[in-house]
Amino acid sequence: MRELMDFVKELSFVRVGGSAEEKRAAELIMGEVNRAAEEAGREDIRGEYMTFQIPGAKVEKCSIQAAGREIPCVPFLRSGSIDRECGLVYMDEASEIDFAGVGSLEGKVVLLNKLAEEEVYKRLVEHKASAFLVMQGKYYIPEKEASLYARRLRENFARNGVIPGFVITAADALWLVQEEVEKIQLTLKQEDTDPESQNISAVIEGTDLKEESIILTAHYDSVPVGTGSWDNATGAVALLAIFRHFVKNPTRRTLRFLWCGSEELGLLGSKAYVEQQEELLDKIGFCFNFDMCGTALGVNKIFATGVNELRTFVEQYCKITGYSAEVGAGIHSSDSAPFCDKNIPALGLSRETTTAEIHTIYDLLPTLSEKAMSKNVAFAVRIIKDVANAAVLPVKKEMPEERRKELDKFFHRDKDKDADKDKDKAKEEK
């Protein structure tokens, strides 16, 4: 295989889920997979596309005008359309206290510092807000550097109702508030679409425990800004290097390699795989996920999702092998999560740095290192080999109650479960 960073460079272009560019990236990865199999003389191994549809939107127009100025903006996709003048209301954290006594917000657009919680969005719906604005960046960061890009309205938000949404820079939000702008013209015209995305799958059958499987995942799509070099061309290329090793050196257990599409849109590729390959899940006993690695400066990190013994196992393994890494227990916000939701324990391997930023125009090549990538890959190959060849897998295939609660929250099921409990309690009291 060519140098790791050479292929990271080749994958370093915007490749949003469902786009022609994502498809081009998939074709590049597929070519490398099949080339590696051919070079190893493994005619039985070939890459496979696994397609799925994703929720998208075609935006015809998106604009904001206020006090004679055009405000740069991007929309929340699938948040509906609007073309009207609205009164502007700034609502700090949009807490329960902020909404107290507000009354109807019909004909008003609400400016928010952020929109991270479903409860905040639900309040907007309940108070009949006509639209909302979310600010991004710092007041001193100009439009280009603020990395504005369209995001899809989360499904758990939309289940409460649909309100047109926009993202603007913090600098413009500050101007609107300090100038006490009262009215702004909002225009958003969009149509829901369902484009196609794809995963790339390749299977290396095990030698004598072939009915047992380990899945190895990395996403290859990007957000619409930057080149996605760190997030996650590095992980996709690391997984290719690992594939190239094991196609020549098969393990006792079957290895299932999965390059996931549309991760940045909500783990859509790994979710699709779990749905499409439900009959395989009983055979998969472990997951390794690779999301962001290879930075010259930084620290190696491992996310352990499973029973408590998994974290202990990894910590001791790092000591034995001399691999320096911060090991944490919890849910990795990446493609391992849908597998963990099916009780499959997972290790998320990454390398983080404070000297670069993902999901911005600065996710570029200069922070990355061939040497760091090689170290990450070498450790991954070693631990995968030992787990895949183990007499018995190192941890049970289950999730403790603490992780299950975290997964419920991560997948936005916690409130539904609480509501069901309240209903059951009410029935019992009757």
Phi, psi and chi 1 to 4 in degrees:
 res  aa     phi    psi   chi1   chi2   chi3   chi4
   1 MET       -  143.7 -176.6  175.9  177.5      -
   2 ARG   -59.9  170.8   71.8 -174.3   90.4  176.2
   3 GLU   -55.4  142.1  -67.6  -67.2  -52.0      -
   4 LEU   -54.4  -47.9  -66.2  167.8      -      -
   5 MET   -68.2  -24.1  -73.3  -54.3  -58.8      -
   6 ASP   -62.1  -42.4  -73.1  -16.2      -      -
   7 PHE   -77.5  -30.1 -161.8   57.3      -      -
   8 VAL   -58.9  -42.8  170.1      -      -      -
   9 LYS   -61.6  -41.2  -68.8  175.5 -176.7  176.6
  10 GLU   -66.0  -31.5 -167.4  167.5  -11.2      -
  11 LEU   -86.4   -3.4  -79.7  178.7      -      -
  12 SER   -82.6   77.2  -69.2      -      -      -
  13 PHE  -150.5  156.8   54.5   88.4      -      -
  14 VAL   -61.9  127.2  172.6      -      -      -
  15 ARG  -143.0   70.4   46.4 -163.3 -170.0  -80.3
  16 VAL   -70.2  143.2  177.6      -      -      -
  17 GLY   -52.5  131.4      -      -      -      -
  18 GLY    86.1   -0.4      -      -      -      -
  19 SER   -96.7  167.3   67.9      -      -      -
  20 ALA   -64.2  -31.3      -      -      -      -
  21 GLU   -69.7  -37.1  -69.2   75.7   20.3      -
  22 GLU   -63.3  -41.4 -174.3 -162.2   44.3      -
  23 LYS   -61.0  -40.2  178.7   65.9 -178.3 -136.1
  24 ARG   -63.5  -41.0  179.3  159.9   70.6   92.7
  25 ALA   -63.0  -40.2      -      -      -      -
  26 ALA   -61.2  -40.2      -      -      -      -
  27 GLU   -65.7  -37.5  -69.2  169.6  -10.3      -
  28 LEU   -63.6  -44.0  -69.9  171.4      -      -
  29 ILE   -65.9  -44.6  -67.6  168.9      -      -
  30 MET   -57.4  -41.3 -179.5   69.3   82.6      -
  31 GLY   -61.2  -41.8      -      -      -      -
  32 GLU   -67.6  -39.7  -73.2  -66.2  -47.6      -
  33 VAL   -60.3  -50.6  167.4      -      -      -
  34 ASN   -68.8  -33.5  -70.5  -24.3      -      -
  35 ARG   -65.4  -42.1 -171.3  174.7  -59.3  112.2
  36 ALA   -63.3  -40.6      -      -      -      -
  37 ALA   -66.3  -41.7      -      -      -      -
  38 GLU   -63.8  -43.1  -70.4  170.0    4.0      -
  39 GLU   -64.3  -29.4  -69.8  175.1   -2.1      -
  40 ALA   -86.0   -1.2      -      -      -      -
  41 GLY    72.3   24.8      -      -      -      -
  42 ARG  -101.9   82.7  -65.6  -64.3  -57.4  -93.1
  43 GLU   -68.7  -15.7  -65.0 -177.4    0.2      -
  44 ASP   -80.6   -9.5   57.9  -43.8      -      -
  45 ILE  -111.8  123.4  -60.3  173.6      -      -
  46 ARG  -143.5  149.4  -75.0  -65.5  178.5  -89.8
  47 GLY   -71.7  155.7      -      -      -      -
  48 GLU  -138.8  134.7  177.1 -174.0    0.3      -
  49 TYR   -81.9  138.8  -71.5  122.4      -      -
  50 MET  -126.5  103.7  -54.7  175.7   73.2      -
  51 THR   -89.2  156.5   60.5      -      -      -
  52 PHE  -159.2  155.4   54.5   95.0      -      -
  53 GLN   -92.1  149.0  -74.5 -171.9  -53.0      -
  54 ILE  -128.3  153.4   63.6  173.7      -      -
  55 PRO   -77.0  123.8   26.0  -32.2      -      -
  56 GLY  -134.6 -169.2      -      -      -      -
  57 ALA  -157.8  145.4      -      -      -      -
  58 LYS  -104.5  116.4  178.7 -178.0  178.2 -178.7
  59 VAL   -96.7  120.4  179.1      -      -      -
  60 GLU   -90.1  -36.0  -66.0 -175.2   23.6      -
  61 LYS  -154.5  140.6 -170.8  170.6 -176.8  180.0
  62 CYS  -149.2  114.3  178.7      -      -      -
  63 SER  -153.6  153.3   67.6      -      -      -
  64 ILE  -134.2  129.8  -62.0  176.2      -      -
  65 GLN  -124.0  135.4  -66.3 -179.1  -20.8      -
  66 ALA  -148.7  127.7      -      -      -      -
  67 ALA    49.7   43.3      -      -      -      -
  68 GLY    80.1    5.4      -      -      -      -
  69 ARG  -113.3  147.5  -78.1  179.7   52.7  174.7
  70 GLU   -92.3  120.7 -176.1   79.7   22.6      -
  71 ILE   -96.2  118.4  -55.1  -65.9      -      -
  72 PRO   -57.2  136.8  -23.2   34.4      -      -
  73 CYS  -156.6  161.7   64.0      -      -      -
  74 VAL  -133.9  154.8  -66.6      -      -      -
  75 PRO   -92.7  162.6   35.6  -37.1      -      -
  76 PHE   -84.3  117.0  -84.2   82.2      -      -
  77 LEU   -66.0  147.2  -57.0  176.2      -      -
  78 ARG    60.5   30.3  -62.5  178.7   79.0   95.4
  79 SER  -105.7   12.7   69.4      -      -      -
  80 GLY    89.5 -171.8      -      -      -      -
  81 SER  -127.8  159.7  -61.5      -      -      -
  82 ILE  -158.1  149.0 -171.5  173.0      -      -
  83 ASP  -153.4   85.2 -173.3   11.0      -      -
  84 ARG  -162.5  161.7   67.6 -179.7  -66.1 -178.1
  85 GLU   -88.7  133.3 -175.2  179.7   65.4      -
  86 CYS  -127.1  149.7  -67.4      -      -      -
  87 GLY   -75.1  145.3      -      -      -      -
  88 LEU   -99.1  130.8  177.4   64.2      -      -
  89 VAL  -128.1  124.1  178.1      -      -      -
  90 TYR   -98.9  131.9  172.9   52.6      -      -
  91 MET  -129.1   40.5 -156.6  163.3  -84.3      -
  92 ASP    41.2 -118.9  -68.2  -11.0      -      -
  93 GLU   -88.8    0.2  -72.3  -62.9  -63.8      -
  94 ALA    54.3   41.3      -      -      -      -
  95 SER   -79.9  175.6   66.6      -      -      -
  96 GLU   -58.9  -37.1 -174.4  177.2    8.4      -
  97 ILE   -67.2  -41.6  -66.1  174.1      -      -
  98 ASP   -60.3  -34.3  -68.6  -38.2      -      -
  99 PHE   -85.4  -12.6  -87.2   91.3      -      -
 100 ALA   -60.2  125.6      -      -      -      -
 101 GLY    75.6    5.5      -      -      -      -
 102 VAL   -70.7  -37.4  166.3      -      -      -
 103 GLY    76.9 -155.0      -      -      -      -
 104 SER   -71.8  138.3  174.8      -      -      -
 105 LEU  -108.9   21.4  -69.4  169.9      -      -
 106 GLU   -57.7  130.4  167.6   64.2   28.9      -
 107 GLY    81.4    7.7      -      -      -      -
 108 LYS  -117.6  146.4  -58.0  -68.0  178.8   65.1
 109 VAL  -108.7  130.8   55.2      -      -      -
 110 VAL  -101.1  124.2  178.9      -      -      -
 111 LEU   -90.0  125.3  173.7   61.8      -      -
 112 LEU  -118.3  147.6  -56.0  168.4      -      -
 113 ASN   -65.8  -38.2  -65.3  -31.2      -      -
 114 LYS  -160.7  168.8   59.2 -176.8  178.4 -179.4
 115 LEU  -139.8   85.4 -177.2   59.0      -      -
 116 ALA  -110.8  -23.2      -      -      -      -
 117 GLU  -109.4  138.1  -59.9  -64.8  -28.7      -
 118 GLU   -61.6  -33.4 -177.4  179.9  -12.6      -
 119 GLU   -60.3  -37.5  -79.9  -58.5  -49.0      -
 120 VAL   -64.1  -48.1  171.6      -      -      -
 121 TYR   -62.4  -39.8 -175.9   81.5      -      -
 122 LYS   -60.6  -37.5 -171.5  175.3 -179.4  179.6
 123 ARG   -64.5  -38.4  -68.0 -174.5 -169.0  110.2
 124 LEU   -60.4  -43.1  -66.4  174.3      -      -
 125 VAL   -65.2  -46.9  173.9      -      -      -
 126 GLU   -62.0  -32.8  -69.7  172.9  -15.3      -
 127 HIS   -92.7    8.5  -72.1  -93.6      -      -
 128 LYS    60.8   37.3  -55.7 -175.3 -173.6  -53.0
 129 ALA   -59.4  141.3      -      -      -      -
 130 SER   -81.2  -26.0  -66.6      -      -      -
 131 ALA  -166.9  170.9      -      -      -      -
 132 PHE  -141.6  153.1   65.7   90.0      -      -
 133 LEU  -121.1  139.0  -52.8  177.8      -      -
 134 VAL  -121.4  135.0  177.5      -      -      -
 135 MET   -93.2  153.2   63.8 -175.2   78.6      -
 136 GLN  -139.1  140.5 -179.9  170.9  -48.7      -
 137 GLY    92.1 -159.8      -      -      -      -
 138 LYS  -115.6  161.0  -53.4  -68.0 -175.3 -178.1
 139 TYR   -63.1  -24.7   79.9   90.7      -      -
 140 TYR   -94.6    2.2   51.1   83.3      -      -
 141 ILE   -94.8  121.6  -63.1  177.4      -      -
 142 PRO   -71.0  170.0   24.7  -33.2      -      -
 143 GLU   -52.9  -49.8  175.0 -163.2   -9.9      -
 144 LYS   -60.8  -42.0 -177.8  179.1  179.2 -179.0
 145 GLU   -80.2  -11.1  -64.6 -179.0   14.6      -
 146 ALA   -75.7  -10.3      -      -      -      -
 147 SER    55.8   48.5  -60.6      -      -      -
 148 LEU   -68.9  129.3  -64.5 -178.8      -      -
 149 TYR  -150.8  150.9   63.8   87.7      -      -
 150 ALA   -67.4  136.3      -      -      -      -
 151 ARG  -120.5  150.3  -64.9  166.4  171.0   81.1
 152 ARG   -80.9  139.7 -168.3  176.6   77.8 -105.9
 153 LEU   -63.8  125.7 -175.6   67.3      -      -
 154 ARG   -59.2  143.2  -63.4 -180.0 -172.8  177.1
 155 GLU   -61.5  -37.0  -76.8   83.4   -5.7      -
 156 ASN   -70.5  -23.9   61.9  -56.8      -      -
 157 PHE   -74.1  -49.2  -73.0   11.3      -      -
 158 ALA   -62.7  -22.9      -      -      -      -
 159 ARG   -65.8  -15.5   65.0 -173.2  177.1 -176.0
 160 ASN   -88.1  -11.5  -63.7  -74.3      -      -
 161 GLY   133.3  161.9      -      -      -      -
 162 VAL  -112.2  125.9  174.2      -      -      -
 163 ILE  -127.1  129.6  -58.4  174.2      -      -
 164 PRO   -57.7  134.3  -24.9   35.5      -      -
 165 GLY  -131.0  151.7      -      -      -      -
 166 PHE  -136.2  155.0  -57.7   76.5      -      -
 167 VAL  -117.3  131.9 -176.8      -      -      -
 168 ILE  -128.9  168.9   63.1  174.5      -      -
 169 THR   -75.4  154.5   68.1      -      -      -
 170 ALA   -62.0  -32.8      -      -      -      -
 171 ALA   -62.1  -43.0      -      -      -      -
 172 ASP   -72.2  -34.8  -75.0  -38.7      -      -
 173 ALA   -62.7  -42.3      -      -      -      -
 174 LEU   -61.9  -43.1 -179.4   63.7      -      -
 175 TRP   -62.2  -44.2  176.0   79.4      -      -
 176 LEU   -58.8  -41.5  -72.2  170.4      -      -
 177 VAL   -75.2  -45.5  172.0      -      -      -
 178 GLN   -68.5  -32.6  -71.8 -170.9  -28.3      -
 179 GLU   -83.9   -2.6  -66.1  -61.7  -44.1      -
 180 GLU    52.1   45.9  -61.7 -176.4   -8.9      -
 181 VAL   -64.6  128.7  174.4      -      -      -
 182 GLU   -98.3  -31.7  -64.9 -178.2   -5.8      -
 183 LYS  -128.5  139.0  -60.7  -75.9 -174.0  179.2
 184 ILE  -137.6  147.8   62.8  176.2      -      -
 185 GLN   -95.8  122.2  175.6   66.7   38.2      -
 186 LEU  -111.6  131.7  -57.7  171.3      -      -
 187 THR  -134.2  121.0  -57.6      -      -      -
 188 LEU  -143.7  117.1  174.2   56.1      -      -
 189 LYS  -124.0  117.2 -173.3  176.5 -178.4 -178.3
 190 GLN  -146.4  157.5   61.5  177.2  -39.1      -
 191 GLU  -128.7  131.0  179.9 -178.3   -8.1      -
 192 ASP   -65.1  139.8  -68.8   -7.3      -      -
 193 THR  -133.5  170.0   60.6      -      -      -
 194 ASP  -136.1   72.5  -62.9  -70.2      -      -
 195 PRO   -69.7  170.2   26.2  -34.3      -      -
 196 GLU  -103.2  136.3 -173.0  175.4   85.5      -
 197 SER  -120.7  177.0 -177.3      -      -      -
 198 GLN  -151.4  145.1   57.3  -78.6  -51.7      -
 199 ASN   -97.1  158.9  -64.7  -33.6      -      -
 200 ILE  -117.8  126.0  -54.8  106.3      -      -
 201 SER  -120.8  143.0  172.6      -      -      -
 202 ALA  -147.3  138.4      -      -      -      -
 203 VAL  -121.7  128.5  179.2      -      -      -
 204 ILE  -108.4  107.7  -57.9  174.4      -      -
 205 GLU   -66.6  141.1 -168.5  173.4   78.8      -
 206 GLY   -71.2  165.5      -      -      -      -
 207 THR   -83.3  -52.3   55.1      -      -      -
 208 ASP  -131.5  -10.2   64.6  -54.6      -      -
 209 LEU  -118.6   43.2  -65.5  175.0      -      -
 210 LYS   -64.9  -20.0   59.9 -177.0   68.6  177.0
 211 GLU   -74.4  -18.6  -69.0  -56.9  -48.4      -
 212 GLU   -95.1  140.7  -62.6 -179.3   34.7      -
 213 SER  -127.5  153.5  -63.7      -      -      -
 214 ILE  -125.1  133.2  -68.8  172.4      -      -
 215 ILE  -105.2  139.2 -168.2  154.4      -      -
 216 LEU  -123.9  125.4  -56.7  101.9      -      -
 217 THR  -128.7  153.0   58.3      -      -      -
 218 ALA  -163.0  142.2      -      -      -      -
 219 HIS   -94.9  150.7   76.5   89.8      -      -
 220 TYR  -118.6   -2.8   68.7   93.2      -      -
 221 ASP   -82.5  175.7   64.3  -49.9      -      -
 222 SER  -141.1  172.0   76.1      -      -      -
 223 VAL   -81.6  171.2  -61.6      -      -      -
 224 PRO   -77.1    3.0  -19.2   34.0      -      -
 225 VAL  -126.6  158.8  -64.4      -      -      -
 226 GLY    71.0 -169.5      -      -      -      -
 227 THR  -113.9    3.8   58.9      -      -      -
 228 GLY    59.4   32.4      -      -      -      -
 229 SER   -68.3  -48.6  -58.2      -      -      -
 230 TRP   -77.4  -45.1  179.4   24.8      -      -
 231 ASP  -115.9   91.5 -177.5   20.2      -      -
 232 ASN  -144.1   44.2 -174.3   36.7      -      -
 233 ALA   -58.8  -34.3      -      -      -      -
 234 THR   -64.2  -44.1   56.1      -      -      -
 235 GLY   -66.5  -40.5      -      -      -      -
 236 ALA   -62.9  -40.8      -      -      -      -
 237 VAL   -72.6  -39.1  170.2      -      -      -
 238 ALA   -57.3  -43.0      -      -      -      -
 239 LEU   -65.3  -35.0 -168.0   57.8      -      -
 240 LEU   -63.7  -42.1  -83.2  168.3      -      -
 241 ALA   -64.9  -38.9      -      -      -      -
 242 ILE   -65.9  -41.5  -65.8  163.6      -      -
 243 PHE   -59.5  -45.6  174.8   80.5      -      -
 244 ARG   -60.0  -36.5 -179.9  167.6  -77.4  -88.7
 245 HIS   -66.8  -50.0  172.0   84.3      -      -
 246 PHE   -78.7  -18.8  -74.1  110.7      -      -
 247 VAL   -66.1  -24.4   78.4      -      -      -
 248 LYS   -95.4  -19.6  -63.1  176.7 -178.4  177.2
 249 ASN  -132.8   71.1  -56.6  -79.7      -      -
 250 PRO   -62.3  151.8   22.0  -32.6      -      -
 251 THR  -104.3  174.0   57.2      -      -      -
 252 ARG   -62.1  -40.7  -61.1 -177.8   69.2 -166.5
 253 ARG   -94.4  153.2  -69.7  174.8  176.7   80.6
 254 THR   -69.3  135.6  -64.6      -      -      -
 255 LEU  -107.4  123.6  -61.3 -179.7      -      -
 256 ARG  -108.9  113.0  -60.1 -176.9 -178.8  -81.6
 257 PHE   -95.1  135.1  -71.7   79.0      -      -
 258 LEU  -139.9  113.0 -176.9   68.0      -      -
 259 TRP   -95.0  114.6  -71.5  -94.1      -      -
 260 CYS   -92.3  134.8  -60.6      -      -      -
 261 GLY   -89.1  158.8      -      -      -      -
 262 SER    55.8   33.0  -61.5      -      -      -
 263 GLU   -64.6  -40.1 -173.4  -94.3    1.3      -
 264 GLU   -67.2  -13.8  -61.4  -69.3    5.0      -
 265 LEU   -94.6    8.0  -60.2  178.9      -      -
 266 GLY   120.8   39.3      -      -      -      -
 267 LEU    56.9   35.7  -45.9 -176.7      -      -
 268 LEU   -68.0  -33.7  -60.0 -174.5      -      -
 269 GLY   -68.2  -46.8      -      -      -      -
 270 SER   -69.3  -34.9   48.2      -      -      -
 271 LYS   -62.9  -41.4  -72.8  178.8  179.4  177.5
 272 ALA   -64.5  -40.9      -      -      -      -
 273 TYR   -61.3  -46.2 -177.3   90.9      -      -
 274 VAL   -60.5  -37.3  166.3      -      -      -
 275 GLU   -73.8  -41.8  -68.2  174.4    2.6      -
 276 GLN   -75.0  -30.2  -67.0  172.5   -8.2      -
 277 GLN  -113.7   38.6  -55.1  -64.7  -41.5      -
 278 GLU   -56.5  -34.4 -173.8  176.0    1.0      -
 279 GLU   -68.9  -17.2   74.0  -77.6   -2.4      -
 280 LEU   -86.9  -18.5  -72.1  176.9      -      -
 281 LEU   -61.4  -32.4  -60.7 -179.0      -      -
 282 ASP   -65.9  -24.3  -73.3  -18.4      -      -
 283 LYS   -89.1  -14.8  -60.3  178.3 -179.3  179.8
 284 ILE   -89.6  118.3  -60.7  174.3      -      -
 285 GLY  -104.9   -7.3      -      -      -      -
 286 PHE  -161.2  153.3 -148.5   93.2      -      -
 287 CYS  -134.2  134.7  173.6      -      -      -
 288 PHE  -116.2  129.7  -71.7   92.5      -      -
 289 ASN  -123.1  141.6 -177.5   65.5      -      -
 290 PHE  -123.8  111.4  -57.7   88.3      -      -
 291 ASP  -137.7  100.5 -161.6  -14.7      -      -
 292 MET    77.6  110.3  -60.1  163.3   21.1      -
 293 CYS  -149.7  179.7   53.9      -      -      -
 294 GLY    79.5   14.7      -      -      -      -
 295 THR   -76.3  140.1   55.9      -      -      -
 296 ALA   -62.1  -43.7      -      -      -      -
 297 LEU  -104.7  143.5  -56.4  175.5      -      -
 298 GLY   144.4 -162.3      -      -      -      -
 299 VAL  -140.2  140.4   59.2      -      -      -
 300 ASN   -75.1  141.0  -59.7  -43.0      -      -
 301 LYS  -132.4  146.4  -69.4 -158.5  171.0 -175.0
 302 ILE  -132.7  123.6  -57.5  176.1      -      -
 303 PHE   -98.6  118.7  -64.1   85.2      -      -
 304 ALA  -101.7  119.0      -      -      -      -
 305 THR  -120.6  107.9  -49.4      -      -      -
 306 GLY   164.9 -155.1      -      -      -      -
 307 VAL   -66.7  161.1  -65.0      -      -      -
 308 ASN   -59.5  -30.2  -66.4  -26.9      -      -
 309 GLU   -62.9  -22.8  -69.5   81.2    1.4      -
 310 LEU   -64.0  -43.6  179.3   57.3      -      -
 311 ARG   -63.1  -42.9  179.9  174.3 -176.4  172.3
 312 THR   -61.5  -44.3  -58.1      -      -      -
 313 PHE   -56.8  -46.6  162.5   70.6      -      -
 314 VAL   -68.6  -41.8  176.2      -      -      -
 315 GLU   -59.3  -43.9  -71.7  173.5  -21.9      -
 316 GLN   -70.0  -36.2  -64.0  -54.5  -45.1      -
 317 TYR   -63.5  -40.0 -166.8   90.1      -      -
 318 CYS   -63.2  -38.7  -73.3      -      -      -
 319 LYS   -65.8  -42.5  -70.3  178.4 -179.7  178.6
 320 ILE   -64.5  -40.2  -68.5  168.5      -      -
 321 THR   -92.5   -8.7   58.2      -      -      -
 322 GLY    74.1   29.3      -      -      -      -
 323 TYR   -98.8  117.3 -173.3   72.3      -      -
 324 SER   -80.7  120.1  173.8      -      -      -
 325 ALA  -157.6  146.9      -      -      -      -
 326 GLU   -85.3  123.2  -69.2 -177.6    4.8      -
 327 VAL  -108.3  125.0 -179.8      -      -      -
 328 GLY  -125.6  157.7      -      -      -      -
 329 ALA  -112.4  131.6      -      -      -      -
 330 GLY   156.9 -166.6      -      -      -      -
 331 ILE   -93.7  123.2  -50.1  -56.5      -      -
 332 HIS   -83.6  121.8 -168.7 -171.8      -      -
 333 SER   -76.0   69.6 -177.7      -      -      -
 334 SER  -157.5 -168.6 -170.6      -      -      -
 335 ASP   -71.2   -6.1  -75.8  -51.7      -      -
 336 SER   -74.8  -24.7   55.2      -      -      -
 337 ALA   -58.2  -46.4      -      -      -      -
 338 PRO   -60.9  -29.5  -27.3   37.9      -      -
 339 PHE   -74.5  -39.9  -66.6   95.9      -      -
 340 CYS   -61.3  -33.3  -64.5      -      -      -
 341 ASP   -65.3  -18.2 -159.9   37.5      -      -
 342 LYS  -101.5   23.0  -59.6  -60.2 -179.1  179.9
 343 ASN    71.0   18.2  -68.5  -39.3      -      -
 344 ILE   -92.0  116.1  -62.4  169.8      -      -
 345 PRO   -64.6  149.2   23.0  -31.7      -      -
 346 ALA  -143.3  151.4      -      -      -      -
 347 LEU  -119.5  124.2  -66.5  178.7      -      -
 348 GLY  -101.0  113.7      -      -      -      -
 349 LEU  -101.2  127.4  -78.6   69.9      -      -
 350 SER  -150.5  174.6   65.7      -      -      -
 351 ARG  -138.4  123.4 -178.7  169.4  172.4   82.2
 352 GLU  -113.7  157.6  -63.2 -174.0    2.9      -
 353 THR  -148.2  150.0 -179.4      -      -      -
 354 THR   -91.7    0.1   57.8      -      -      -
 355 THR   -95.1    2.2   61.3      -      -      -
 356 ALA  -144.5  167.2      -      -      -      -
 357 GLU  -133.6  137.8  -68.1  179.8  -65.9      -
 358 ILE   -90.5  167.2   61.9  169.1      -      -
 359 HIS    59.2   29.9  -60.9  177.2      -      -
 360 THR  -138.0  174.3   71.5      -      -      -
 361 ILE   -67.4   -7.9   61.8  171.4      -      -
 362 TYR   -97.4    5.2  -61.8  109.9      -      -
 363 ASP   -79.0   85.0 -175.3   -4.7      -      -
 364 LEU  -128.5 -177.9  -54.5  170.2      -      -
 365 LEU   -74.2  -31.5  -72.2  162.5      -      -
 366 PRO   -56.6  -24.6  -27.8   36.6      -      -
 367 THR   -82.5   -5.3   62.4      -      -      -
 368 LEU   -97.6  158.7  -55.4  175.9      -      -
 369 SER  -141.9  131.8  155.9      -      -      -
 370 GLU   -59.6  -40.2  179.2   80.2   26.4      -
 371 LYS   -63.8  -45.6 -175.9  176.5 -179.8 -179.6
 372 ALA   -66.1  -40.5      -      -      -      -
 373 MET   -59.5  -44.7  -81.0  -80.9  -71.3      -
 374 SER   -62.3  -39.5  -63.4      -      -      -
 375 LYS   -65.5  -43.1  -74.7 -176.7  176.4  179.7
 376 ASN   -60.9  -43.8  -69.9  154.2      -      -
 377 VAL   -66.9  -42.3  168.5      -      -      -
 378 ALA   -61.7  -42.8      -      -      -      -
 379 PHE   -64.6  -43.5  173.4   77.1      -      -
 380 ALA   -59.7  -45.3      -      -      -      -
 381 VAL   -59.4  -41.7  165.7      -      -      -
 382 ARG   -65.9  -47.8 -176.0  167.2 -178.9  176.5
 383 ILE   -72.4  -35.3 -169.2  171.2      -      -
 384 ILE   -63.5  -44.3  -67.8  165.5      -      -
 385 LYS   -59.5  -45.4  179.2 -174.6   70.6  173.6
 386 ASP   -67.9  -38.9  -73.4  -18.1      -      -
 387 VAL   -70.5  -43.6  170.7      -      -      -
 388 ALA   -70.1  -21.6      -      -      -      -
 389 ASN  -102.0    0.5  -73.1  -33.3      -      -
 390 ALA   -62.1  148.2      -      -      -      -
 391 ALA   -60.8  -40.8      -      -      -      -
 392 VAL  -138.6  138.9  177.9      -      -      -
 393 LEU   -57.9  143.1  -70.4  176.8      -      -
 394 PRO   -67.0  -21.2   21.7  -32.5      -      -
 395 VAL  -139.0  159.9  -66.0      -      -      -
 396 LYS   -70.6  153.1  -63.8  177.9 -179.0  178.5
 397 LYS   -89.0   83.6 -175.3  179.5  174.4  179.6
 398 GLU  -165.0  166.8   62.6 -179.1   50.9      -
 399 MET  -121.9  127.2  -71.2  -69.3  143.6      -
 400 PRO   -67.4  165.2   25.7  -33.3      -      -
 401 GLU   -56.5  -39.1 -176.8  177.5   -3.3      -
 402 GLU   -60.7  -46.1  178.5 -174.9    5.6      -
 403 ARG   -67.9  -36.5  -65.8  -70.7  165.2  -91.7
 404 ARG   -62.9  -39.1  179.4   51.4   57.2 -166.5
 405 LYS   -65.2  -40.4  -72.0 -179.1  178.2  178.3
 406 GLU   -64.5  -38.8  -69.1  173.2   -8.4      -
 407 LEU   -66.6  -40.5  -76.2  162.3      -      -
 408 ASP   -59.7  -40.9  -74.9  -19.1      -      -
 409 LYS   -69.9  -42.4 -176.0  174.6 -177.8  179.5
 410 PHE   -60.4  -40.3 -177.3   83.2      -      -
 411 PHE   -96.1   15.6  -72.9  109.1      -      -
 412 HIS    61.2   36.7  -47.1  -63.7      -      -
 413 ARG  -103.7   -9.3  -65.0 -172.9  -60.7 -106.4
 414 ASP   -62.5  -42.9   51.4  -31.4      -      -
 415 LYS   -68.3  -36.5  -68.6 -179.8  175.2   59.1
 416 ASP   -64.4  -40.3  -69.0  -21.4      -      -
 417 LYS   -68.0  -39.1  -72.4 -167.2  171.9 -175.2
 418 ASP   -62.5  -40.5  -71.4  -18.1      -      -
 419 ALA   -64.9  -39.3      -      -      -      -
 420 ASP   -64.3  -39.0  -70.0  -19.2      -      -
 421 LYS   -64.0  -41.2  -72.6  179.7 -178.9  178.6
 422 ASP   -63.4  -39.9  -70.2  -19.1      -      -
 423 LYS   -63.9  -43.7  -70.9  179.3 -177.8  177.8
 424 ASP   -64.1  -39.4  -68.4  -19.7      -      -
 425 LYS   -65.0  -41.1 -174.3  176.9  179.7 -179.3
 426 ALA   -63.1  -39.1      -      -      -      -
 427 LYS   -64.6  -41.3  -71.4  179.9 -178.9  179.0
 428 GLU   -63.4  -38.6  -69.4  173.9    3.0      -
 429 GLU   -68.7  -27.9  -69.2  175.6  -10.0      -
 430 LYS   -70.0      -  -74.1 -178.2  178.9  179.8
